[in-house]
Amino acid sequence: MNRIVVVGASAAGLATVETLRREGYDGTLTLIGDEPHPPYDRPPLSKQLLTGQWPAGRLTLRSAADIDALRLDLRPHTSATGLDPADRAVRLADGTRVPYDGLVIATGVRPRRLPGNGAHVLRTLDDALTLRERLLPGRRLIVVGAGFLGAEAAAVARSRGCEVVLLEPAPVPLAHAVGEQVGKVLAQAHLDHGVTLRCGVTVSEVAADGVKLADGEVVEGDEVLVAVGSVPNTEWLADSGLAVGDGVVCDEYCRAAPGVYAAGDVARWHNPLFGVSMRIEHRTNAAEQAMAAARNLLRPESSKPFAPVPYFWSDQYDVRVQAYGYLRGHDEVAVMEGDLAERRFVAAYRSGDRLVGALAVGMPPKAIHRWRQAIAARAAWREFVTT
């Protein structure tokens, strides 16, 4: 294999090229990214960077010397526009073609948007810096979407002295992901910090002075942040013949086609640990999946299934949320330790007869680490919960 191309230069793309070099690959290694910045970390965008605690430079994942040491054919500010698997070539926006023997797709996701103009989104470094400039004391921020990203941004805005209105179409924020009980606890944290939380409302468009709801009501604000989910960046693969369905569809080895693998937010793969297809938009998964994809691409004859226990965390006000496992579609939630009212607890999640997840709020890391091991071991629910 003389030439490997990695499309996407964020955390997953960087972890891919680093793993390839670490595993002994000595051929031409091209890294294509559509942003002008060197690879940087995204989780702090809605946390430390948005608060102003960290300067932008602190998010850079590797120094210039570290990048140089990888001996990359680095192409920043460059978009891939097509893929020709038969010819094994990636088409670029400037009309050139980059041939490959092996390919890793790590193009990530982009924010969903609403009709209308003037709203912020929060995905890139430039997005975060622009929003930060507008979060001034006394200004009114409308956040559309009370998922983890919207909730984190709302918490930061309150810490900067902004009035915040948080709009959510579901009856309970995050209930689909973490369950109604936990969702109510996290919602109460916002209410306790002075956020105006409105659930069960649908925003139809961004207006000149705020947002317009489906029933015609206009909610006024100085700034609007739309945080209503994301869309995998797969349009450039439309005529490639690859299977695309809410991400690049892969097998348990992260393989999308012979010699073609995917990693990070854009990859939808079969996780044999849970027996389902999943796409995970979390920082830890991006790095772990990239390493797995790189190794399997280099040595397909000894490929290993990528079967992680997903992990994510969220910081809101003075509370850290940590979770292991695959919580979506769970059948039951049980509080195993602590107290919901005190916002200090561990909750376990059941799917069928298995323990599939655990979430901790306001607890030390060791309180949840043992649950990860049980999830990885496919522990039976009855081992932890008795009726």
Secondary structure as GFF3:
##gff-version 3
##sequence-region A 1 387
A	DSSP	beta_strand	3	7	.	.	.	ID=ss1
A	DSSP	alpha_helix	11	22	.	.	.	ID=ss2
A	DSSP	beta_strand	28	32	.	.	.	ID=ss3
A	DSSP	three_ten_helix	43	46	.	.	.	ID=ss4
A	DSSP	alpha_helix	48	51	.	.	.	ID=ss5
A	DSSP	three_ten_helix	56	59	.	.	.	ID=ss6
A	DSSP	alpha_helix	64	69	.	.	.	ID=ss7
A	DSSP	beta_strand	73	75	.	.	.	ID=ss8
A	DSSP	beta_strand	80	84	.	.	.	ID=ss9
A	DSSP	beta_strand	89	92	.	.	.	ID=ss10
A	DSSP	beta_strand	97	99	.	.	.	ID=ss11
A	DSSP	beta_strand	102	105	.	.	.	ID=ss12
A	DSSP	beta_strand	109	111	.	.	.	ID=ss13
A	DSSP	alpha_helix	125	134	.	.	.	ID=ss14
A	DSSP	beta_strand	140	144	.	.	.	ID=ss15
A	DSSP	alpha_helix	148	159	.	.	.	ID=ss16
A	DSSP	beta_strand	163	168	.	.	.	ID=ss17
A	DSSP	alpha_helix	175	178	.	.	.	ID=ss18
A	DSSP	alpha_helix	180	192	.	.	.	ID=ss19
A	DSSP	beta_strand	196	199	.	.	.	ID=ss20
A	DSSP	beta_strand	203	207	.	.	.	ID=ss21
A	DSSP	beta_strand	210	213	.	.	.	ID=ss22
A	DSSP	beta_strand	218	220	.	.	.	ID=ss23
A	DSSP	beta_strand	223	226	.	.	.	ID=ss24
A	DSSP	beta_strand	230	232	.	.	.	ID=ss25
A	DSSP	three_ten_helix	235	237	.	.	.	ID=ss26
A	DSSP	beta_strand	248	250	.	.	.	ID=ss27
A	DSSP	beta_strand	255	257	.	.	.	ID=ss28
A	DSSP	beta_strand	260	262	.	.	.	ID=ss29
A	DSSP	three_ten_helix	264	266	.	.	.	ID=ss30
A	DSSP	beta_strand	267	271	.	.	.	ID=ss31
A	DSSP	beta_strand	276	278	.	.	.	ID=ss32
A	DSSP	alpha_helix	283	298	.	.	.	ID=ss33
A	DSSP	three_ten_helix	300	302	.	.	.	ID=ss34
A	DSSP	beta_strand	311	316	.	.	.	ID=ss35
A	DSSP	beta_strand	319	325	.	.	.	ID=ss36
A	DSSP	beta_strand	332	339	.	.	.	ID=ss37
A	DSSP	beta_strand	344	351	.	.	.	ID=ss38
A	DSSP	beta_strand	354	361	.	.	.	ID=ss39
A	DSSP	alpha_helix	366	376	.	.	.	ID=ss40
A	DSSP	three_ten_helix	381	383	.	.	.	ID=ss41
###
